[in-house]
Amino acid sequence: MFWLSHHHPDEYNRTYVLGGLRVCARCLGTYPVLMATLVGLFIARAPLTWAWEVPAVLLLTLPALVDWAVGRFRPASGSNAVRTATGVLLGMALGRSLYVHVQRPLPGVLLAQAALVTAVALPVILATYRKPRPD
């Protein structure tokens, strides 16, 4: 089912099979941790600004971006354990930026995170866009 894995058959090495369904390895780390982080921050009534939040969120986002970018250029590289681990870090980063965003729309931390993702993803997507998919 596509909603659990956004990968095509030639990318099934980037998924786990759970209960007969394919689940994206990185998403398996990202979404549960994102939700846990978000809930935890609301329960703790965490402050909306931390002096170190922008660098921390960017540093937590970067490993997933780098691993994703390397995977776009070298599809057979990497491991699901690394994808899941970088997903966990990404989930923490997204949880923090989303926590602030739902209370103060478009905070600096979210904009910085979006800028980093765009700066990495756009050139990688453009460089790999015309690559033909295996049959």
C-alpha positions as CSV (number, residue, x, y, z in Angstrom):
1,M,0.0,0.0,0.0
2,F,1.5,3.3,-1.1
3,W,0.5,5.3,1.9
4,L,2.8,3.3,4.1
5,S,5.7,3.3,1.6
6,H,6.3,5.9,-1.0
7,H,8.9,3.8,-2.8
8,H,8.6,2.1,-6.1
9,P,9.5,-1.6,-6.5
10,D,13.1,-0.7,-7.5
11,E,13.5,1.0,-4.1
12,Y,12.0,-1.7,-1.9
13,N,15.5,-2.1,-0.3
14,R,14.6,1.2,1.5
15,T,11.6,-0.4,3.2
16,Y,10.8,-2.8,6.0
17,V,8.1,-5.4,5.6
18,L,5.8,-5.2,8.6
19,G,2.7,-7.4,8.7
20,G,3.0,-7.9,5.0
21,L,3.1,-4.2,4.2
22,R,6.1,-2.2,3.1
23,V,7.0,0.8,5.4
24,C,9.6,3.4,4.5
25,A,12.7,2.9,6.7
26,R,13.2,6.7,7.3
27,C,9.5,7.4,7.8
28,L,9.4,4.6,10.4
29,G,11.9,6.6,12.4
30,T,10.5,10.0,11.6
31,Y,6.8,10.0,12.3
32,P,6.5,8.2,15.6
33,V,9.3,10.3,17.0
34,L,7.8,13.5,15.6
35,M,4.5,12.7,17.3
36,A,6.2,11.8,20.6
37,T,8.3,14.9,20.5
38,L,5.3,17.1,19.7
39,V,3.2,15.6,22.5
40,G,6.1,15.7,24.9
41,L,6.8,19.4,24.2
42,F,3.1,20.2,24.7
43,I,2.9,18.2,28.0
44,A,6.1,19.9,29.2
45,R,4.8,23.3,28.1
46,A,8.2,23.9,26.6
47,P,9.2,27.4,25.8
48,L,8.5,28.7,22.3
49,T,12.1,30.0,22.0
50,W,15.4,28.5,22.9
51,A,18.7,30.2,22.2
52,W,20.0,27.0,20.5
53,E,17.0,25.8,18.7
54,V,17.8,26.9,15.2
55,P,21.3,25.3,15.2
56,A,20.0,22.2,17.0
57,V,17.1,21.7,14.6
58,L,19.3,22.2,11.6
59,L,21.9,19.7,12.9
60,L,19.2,17.2,13.6
61,T,17.7,17.6,10.1
62,L,21.0,17.4,8.2
63,P,21.8,13.7,8.6
64,A,18.5,12.7,7.0
65,L,19.1,15.2,4.1
66,V,22.7,14.0,3.5
67,D,21.6,10.3,3.6
68,W,18.7,11.0,1.3
69,A,20.9,13.0,-1.1
70,V,23.6,10.2,-1.2
71,G,20.8,7.7,-1.9
72,R,19.5,9.7,-4.9
73,F,23.0,9.6,-6.5
74,R,23.8,6.0,-5.4
75,P,20.5,4.2,-5.0
76,A,22.1,0.9,-3.9
77,S,24.0,2.6,-1.0
78,G,23.0,3.0,2.6
79,S,21.2,0.8,5.0
80,N,17.7,0.8,6.5
81,A,19.3,1.1,10.0
82,V,20.9,4.3,9.0
83,R,17.8,5.5,7.3
84,T,15.7,4.8,10.4
85,A,18.3,6.5,12.7
86,T,18.4,9.6,10.6
87,G,14.6,9.5,10.6
88,V,14.6,9.6,14.4
89,L,16.8,12.7,14.4
90,L,14.6,14.3,11.7
91,G,11.5,13.4,13.8
92,M,12.9,15.3,16.8
93,A,13.7,18.3,14.6
94,L,10.3,18.4,12.9
95,G,8.6,17.9,16.2
96,R,10.3,21.0,17.7
97,S,9.7,23.2,14.6
98,L,6.1,22.0,14.4
99,Y,5.5,22.6,18.1
100,V,6.5,26.3,17.7
101,H,4.7,26.6,14.4
102,V,1.3,25.6,15.6
103,Q,1.5,28.3,18.3
104,R,3.3,31.0,16.3
105,P,2.9,30.4,12.6
106,L,6.1,30.5,10.5
107,P,8.7,30.9,13.2
108,G,12.4,31.4,12.4
109,V,13.2,27.8,13.3
110,L,10.7,26.4,10.7
111,L,11.8,28.9,8.1
112,A,15.5,28.0,8.7
113,Q,14.6,24.3,8.4
114,A,12.7,24.8,5.2
115,A,15.6,26.8,3.7
116,L,18.1,24.0,4.6
117,V,15.8,21.4,3.1
118,T,15.3,23.4,-0.1
119,A,19.0,24.2,-0.4
120,V,19.9,20.6,-0.3
121,A,16.9,19.0,-2.0
122,L,16.4,21.3,-5.0
123,P,19.9,20.8,-6.5
124,V,19.8,17.1,-5.8
125,I,16.4,16.7,-7.4
126,L,17.4,18.7,-10.4
127,A,20.6,16.8,-10.9
128,T,18.9,13.4,-10.6
129,Y,15.5,14.2,-12.3
130,R,16.2,12.9,-15.7
131,K,17.7,9.6,-14.5
132,P,15.6,6.8,-16.0
133,R,13.9,4.4,-13.6
134,P,14.8,0.7,-14.0
135,D,12.0,-1.3,-15.5
